[in-house]
Amino acid sequence: MRASLIQIAVDEGESAEARRRRAASLVRQQAGAADLVVLPELWTTGAFAYEAFAAEAEPLEGPTYELMAKAASDAGVWLHAGSIPERDPEGPLYNTSLVFSPSGDLAAAYRKIHRFGFDQGEAVLMGAGRELVTVRLPGTTLGVATCYDLRFPELFRGLVAHGAETLIVAAGWPERRRAHWTLLARARAVENQAFVLACGTAGTHAGVAQAGHSVVVDPWGEVLAEAGSGEQVLTVEFDPARVAATRDQFPALKDRVLGLEPPTGA
Ligand SMILES: O=C(O)CCC(=O)C(=O)O
């Protein structure tokens, strides 16, 4: 399987609409080069451009959906189109990732579960998703996560319990915590014996320099490919069968002990 991670630059000098068209063109350029294409988190606005969330929010089947569905079918690829600020007509905004099949049909939508910002930003401006999302592809099952989710290993264990073998993390991770990004991507791969495809953004928006350094990690925790800090398409070939082989040869996942007793005593 070949995957292309599109580490698009999000800068204020470019409008959301211009970036949308540029992203669609980058997806189309992956025709024949990749089976699976991944875009990052909130790339129309930038993950830290809080004031733009409401202004640029769109219904699930809005302009990004339309362009990305078409780009997926034009390129004949599975497309994780990153996330959009989704306006739910009956609820709050959500940070929602869209996954399209090669025929351009929506295969899954994932509303980010762990919102970033503590008592500000996304954490107060957006609602929290409650549902794990996996997507069955020929040869592997994707588990879908977004940015800050990377810090919560139980979410990934949940995805693995539902069959995930290739964990996709769409992010807008800041440069100042880049060391955590790489470390956590490798940790999630090792502990779940899964591929991790982590796609971030480049550029600077809302005064926050983005880490870039999108990374693909194998089930043994080895980095197969890593981007630099600028805009880049990172293409990598990987063998999804290595997940089952790694889990067979080193069956640590089978040794999980669940439902432990709480501590007793004072
Ligand atoms: O956890 C972090 O350090 C970054 C998370 C983040 O930027 C996000 O979820 O948007």
The ligand as an SDF file (V2000), in Angstrom:
LIG
                    3D

 10  9  0  0  0  0  0  0  0  0999 V2000
   -1.3380   18.2900   22.3800 O   0  0  0  0  0  0  0  0  0  0  0  0
   -0.6990   19.1750   21.8270 C   0  0  0  0  0  0  0  0  0  0  0  0
    0.4080   19.5250   22.2120 O   0  0  0  0  0  0  0  0  0  0  0  0
   -1.2360   19.8490   20.6040 C   0  0  0  0  0  0  0  0  0  0  0  0
   -2.6890   19.5750   20.3680 C   0  0  0  0  0  0  0  0  0  0  0  0
   -3.3020   20.4750   19.3680 C   0  0  0  0  0  0  0  0  0  0  0  0
   -2.6830   21.4210   18.9250 O   0  0  0  0  0  0  0  0  0  0  0  0
   -4.6550   20.2420   18.8770 C   0  0  0  0  0  0  0  0  0  0  0  0
   -5.2850   19.2400   19.2380 O   0  0  0  0  0  0  0  0  0  0  0  0
   -5.1530   21.0620   18.0700 O   0  0  0  0  0  0  0  0  0  0  0  0
  1  2  2  0
  2  3  1  0
  2  4  1  0
  4  5  1  0
  5  6  1  0
  6  7  2  0
  6  8  1  0
  8  9  2  0
  8 10  1  0
M  END
$$$$
